[in-house]
């Protein structure tokens, strides 16, 4: 059986987009980039031609909807130059009175004449990559679909004979014929922009068709920044398996490690559950600090608090988080749920793991992550894929889940226990006229753990975990009650430390 002929690829200038395309756009073929106005078609096309120029090849941008100065302004807004890229605009004369060149009234000519102008310009420039923006303007030149299809077929045949890689843009303004080009082109790339109830719009793309070439299917988030187009490939966890020893990660506190059955196991997920103020974030910081002391890289994603608040909290625990971040031992990220897309968040996590070898990842909190979009079910599935990926990479993952309420009927906003290997429960309780904190492990898949309950305190010079307390009642109901003697309890501030 003959071996398949390898497909040459043209890089788009967007590295993560090339990952989805498995190396880039197939060379010498015709690709359709479609999306409503404002989804980013022109920006992606300009990035492609800039990369073509930088690779030492010739590119041509044919525009029927924007003038050359408008394209140059778009490029300049991203800090790009179009020097070395041929531009050919076919626009109404009112927009071009200051130019000494022949212009064309698209509404006054037949489609065949416009296609002939395009073909003549391609023959003159002899480019390797061509962008035609937009095919919607060609549709306006005729109401006869048969003539339109015939002319497009002629253009397709011409481009294929020249082995020219072509990107055709379509703004989908003619909804009745949005798929008529799909059968004529080799690839179809769809861009989408959706508005959220609050915050930044979400941009997504997918490869709807790519004849004879591999690609990563599904929707992928992307963003257009001041300098770049950033694509965030959707995560396939099974593609990222690695060999690692399922060792225990210690916290640096003997009593806490005893409670956890030795520590948190590499390649597992731990959920810290409790009401607000119970010490979940501080407990996570304890593991981060222990990892840094061992020379490992740790990452903290905060949806809820800024770095100054984290600094004050860590200082009270005797942890110098500022120095750890400065020395690049801790990757700290402030994740704004109103501006961050789920795909972008997953990509940030991957960069910490794959580029900086993070051994522990903290996500604080799940509540805020799930508020990034109203499609909660999709987010839960995406989080499940992310946790599977982290487990496959041997990372210790800590998720913080804040329960609704402080005491009494404390409830979980969402049940994610099925995604966790270890569940740690934190509660308030009253003893000796003081409000205290209790910690217990209710689940650990990877080994034996204590079934008892311990008290813990957050002193200014560090965290303390007390001995086992066997006289607790009502911890699981949310109203813990301690009936035992005061001797096993940790001493309060008035009693000294």
N, C-alpha and C positions, 0 to 999 in steps of 0.2 A: 504494500500500500504506500503510495507516494506521500512524502512528508508535506504538510501544509506550508505554503510560502509565507514567511513572516511578513507582517504588515508594518510598513514604515509609519512612524508617528510624527506629528508636528506638535511641538510643545506650545501650550497656550499662554505661558508667562505666569500662570497661577499654579504653583506646585501641587497644592492639594486637589485642584481640579484635575490635574494630570494623573493623580493617584486614582481618582474615580474612573478616569478614562483609560486606566491601565497603560499610561505612558504618553497620552496625548490624543489628538484627533488623527484618525487615519489619513495619511497623505494621499492627495490626488482625488479625494472624494468630496461630495457636496453635503454640507451639514446645515440643518435648519435650527436656528436659535429663536424660540418663540416665547412671548410673554407680553403682558399688558404694558402700556406706557409706564415708564418709571421703575420697571423691575430690574434694570441694569444691563440691557442688551448691548447698548452702544459702548458702555464702559468695558465690558468683557471683550467686545470686538477690538477696541483700541488696544487693550492689553495684549491680545493675540498678535496684532500687527507690530506692536513695539517689540515683542519677543522675536518675531520674524526678522525685523531689522537688526536686532542685536545678534542674531545668529548668522548675519551676513547674507540674508536672503531678501528678495524684493517683495514688498507688499503694496496692495492697492486698495483704497477705500472708495467705493462708489456710493454716493449718497443721493437719494431722491427726496429726502425729507428734511435734511439740515444742510446749511451752508458750511463751507470749509472753515470760516472763522468760528462758527458755533462749535464745530468739532475740536478746533484748536483750543477754544475756551474750556471745553469739557476736559480735555487732556491736561491743560494747565492747572485746573482745579485740583488735580491729583499729583501735580508736580511732574508730569510727563511732558516730553517734547515729541512732536510729530515730524521732526526733521528726518528726512530719509524715507518717509512714507508718502507715496503718491496719493493725492486726493483728487477726486473727480466728482463735482457736484452738479446735479441736474435739478435746478430750482426755479421758481418764478422769477421773472426779471426784476420785479419790484425790490427783491432782496439783494440784487446784484448790480445796481446802477453804477457803483464805483469801480467795477472791474472791466478791464478791456479784454473781454473774451466773449465768444458766442455763448448764448444761453438758450434754454429750451422751455417752452410753455408745456408742461406735461398734460394739461387739460386740452391742448389743441393739436395733439399729434396722435397717431395710432400707436398701439402697443408695439407693432413690428419695428417702427422707426426707433423707439426707445431701446428696444433690445439690440438693434443694430448699432446704436451709439455705444452701448455697453460693450458689445463684442469688439468694435473698432478700438475702443480705449484699452481693452485687455491685450489686443494684438500689438498695440503701440507700446505699452508699458512692459509687456511680457513678465508679469509677476508670478511668483510661486504661490502666494496666498492672496485671495481676494475676499473682500467683505462687500456685500450688497445690502444696503440699508434704505428703505425696507421694501419687501415684496408687496406690502399693502398699497404702495403707490402705483405699482404695476397693475394691480387689480382695478384701480380707479380708471385706467385708460380704456377699459372695455367692459361691457356688460355681457359679452359673449363668452361663456365659460369654455367652450370648445376652442375658440381662438386663443384664449389665455393659456390653456393647457398646451396647445400646440407650440406657442412661442416659448413657454417655459421648457418644454421638452427639447426644443432646438437649442436653447441656451445651455441646458444640461449636457447635451451631446457635444457642444463646442468645448465646454469646460473639461469634460472627461477626456476628450481627444488631446487637450493640452496638458493633461495630468496636473491640473491646477486645483489646489486645495481651496475650497470655497465655503464661506460662512454666510448664509442668507438669514437676514433678520426679518421677523414677522411680529407686528404689534397686536395682532388678533383683533383689529378693529372691524373686521368683517366676520362676525361670529357664524354666519350661515355657511362659511366655507373654510373653517379653521383647520380641517384635516385634509384638504385637497392636495396639499404639497407632500404629505407624509409618504405617499406611495412613490413619489418621484425622487426623493432624496435618500441618501444612505444613512443619515443619522438625524434624530430629532432630540433636541435638548429643550426642556421646558423650564421656564423661570416663573416663580410665583411670589407675590408679596401680599401678606395678610396683616390687617390692623388688629391689634389687641385692644382689650377694654381700656388698658392704661399702659403707657410706656412705648418703647420703640416698636416699629413694625417688624415683622418677622419675614425674612427672605429665605426661600427654599428653591432648590433645583433638582431635577431628576433627568436621567437619560431614558427617554421613552422608547427609543429605537436606536440600534447601532448595528447595521448589517455586517456580518462576517467578522466582528471584533468583540473582544471581551470588555466588560465594564462592570462597575458596581451598581447594582440596581437599587431602587428605593429613593426616598427623599433625603436631601442633604442640605442642612442650613448653610447660608453664606451671608457675608456682610460686605458692604462697600464702605471703606474707611477713607480718610483724607488722602492716604498714599497708596492704598492697595485694595485689591479684591481678595477677600479671605474666604475660602471654602472650607467647611468642616465636614469631612466624610463621615457618614454614619458608621457606627461601630459594629463590627462583627467579632464577637468575643472569641469564637472558636478559632479564629486566625491568629490568636496571640497566646498560644500555650507555651509554657516554659518549664524547665526543670528547676526545682528548688526543694530545700529541706523544710518540712513543716515544723520548724522549731518554735518555741514559745518566746514571745517578746515580753520582757519583764518591764515593770513600771518604775522600778527603783525603790518601791516601798514593799518591804517584806510581807506585812500583813495583807496588803492588797493583792499581792501575787499569790498568797496562800488562798485567799478568797476565790481568785480566778482559776485555781487549779494549776498554778505555775506561771500564768500570763496569757496573753492573747496569741493565738497561733497564726503564723504566717500563712497567707492564702485564705483567710477567713474574714467575715464581716461581723462587727459588733455594733449593736444598737444600744445607746445609752438613753433610757427612758425615764422621764420624771417631770414634775411640774417646774415652772419657771423659778429659778433661784436655788434649785436643789443641788447644783454643783456639777452639772453635766459637762459644760465647757471646761471647767477647771480640771475635771478628771481626764478629759481628752488631752489637755495641755500637759498633764503629768506624763503621759505616754510620749508626747512629742519631745519633751525635755529629756526623757530617758533615752530616746533614740538619738538625739543630738549628742548626748554625752558619750554614746557608743560610737560616734563618728558616722552615723547614718543620716541620710537626707530625709526630712519630713516635710509634709505639705499640709497647709491649713486653708480651707476654703470657707470664708465667712460670709453668709448671706445676711446676718443680723446685726453685727456690730462692726465699728470701724477699728482701725489699727490702734488708735489711742486707747480705746476701751480695753482692747486685748492687752496692750502694754501694761495698763494699771492692774489688770487681773493677774497677769503673769508675775509682775513685781511683788504682789501680795503673796504669791506662792513661792517666791524666791527664785523665779525663772527669768533670765535676761533674754526675752524674746527679741528685743531690738538688736542686740549683738548677734544673735543667731541668724536673723534675717539679713543683717549687714554682711555677714560672712558667708552668705548663700548656703547656710546649713538648713534653713527653713524657708520654704516657698510659701509666702503669704499672699492670698488673693482675696480682694474684696469683690464679691459677686453680687452685682445689683440685679435683683430679679426682674425689675421693670425694663432693663436694657439688654439683658443677656438671654440669648436663645439657648434652648437645651443642647443643641448640637455644638454650639460654641463652648459651653461648659464642659461637655464630655471631651472635646478636643484639648482644652486647657489641662484637664486631668491627665490625659494621655501624654502630653508634652512633659509634665512633671515626672511621670513614671518612665517614659522611654528616653527622654533627653537628660534627665537629672537623677535617674535611678532612685526615686522616692520609695522608701520602704514602709512608710506609714502615711495614710491619707485621711484627713479629718474633714467631714462635711457638716457644717454647722449653719443652719439646721435643715432637716428634711421638710419641715413645715414651709419654710420660705422657698425651697426648691420647687415644691409642688404648686406654689402659687405663681410660677413663671408663666403658666399657660392654663386656660380653663380645661383643656383636654387632659384631665388627670390620668385616665387610663393609659394614654399614650406615654405620659411621663413615667408612670410606674413601670411600664415595659422597658422604657429607655434606661431607667435606673437599674432594673434587673440586669440588663445587658452590660451596663457599666460595672456593676458589682461582680458579675461573672468574669469580666475582663481582668479586674483587679485581683480577683482570686487566682486566675490563671497565671498572673505575673508574680504571685507570691507576696502580694502587698497586704499589710494589716490595715483594714479599713474600719474607721470609726464613724458611725452615723449618729447624729444627735436628734432626738425626737422630743419636742416639748409637748407635754400633755396639757389639755385644757383644764383650768382650775388649779388651785393651790392645795387644798385639803378637801376631804370629803369625797364627793363623787367626781374623781379625776378620770378623764376620758382621753383616749387616743384619737387624734383627728383623722388618722388613717391607719389601717392595720398592715404593717410591713414586716411583721415578725417572720413570715415565710421566707423572706429574703436574707435573714440573718442567721449566722451560726451561733452567736452568743447574744444573749439579752441580759443587760444589767439594769436593775430597777433601783431608782433613787426615790426616797420618800422623806418628808418631814415627820418628826414625832415630838411629843412633849414629855419631858422628864425633869423633875426638880424645879419646875417653874420656868424652864427654858425651852425654846424651840431648837431642836437638834435635827441632824440629818442621819439617815440610815441608808445602807447600801446592801444589796443582795444580788446574787446571780440566779436567774430563774431558768436559764437554758444555756448549754454549751455542747455542741455536737461533737467536738474534737477531743473530749477528755472529761475526766472527773473534776467536779468543782464542789466547793462547800455549799451545803444547803442551809447553812445558818445565816444570820443577819449580823452585820457589824455596823458600828457607828463610825462616822468620819467627820473631821472638822477641817476647815480651811484657815490655817493660821497665817499670820503675816510672813512667817519664815518657812512656810511649806505646808503640805497636806499631811494629816495624820489619820490613820485608820486604826480603830480600836480592836479589842479582842472579840471573840464570838459572844453574842448575846442570845441566850436561849429563852428569855422570858418575854418575847415579842408576840403580840397578837394583832391581826388586822392589817398587815403590811400590804397584802394583795388587794384588799378592798379600798385602799387609799386613805385609811384612817388608822395608822399604826399606834399601838398603845404598849408601853413598856411597864411591866409590873415587877421588875427585878430590883435588886439593891443598887445603890448609886456607885459602889466601888468599881465595877467594870467600866463605867462611863468615862469618857475623856474629860479631863479637867477643863473648866471654862476659863475665860480670860481673867476673871477675878481671882482664880486660884493659882494663877501663874502657869507657866509652860515648862 
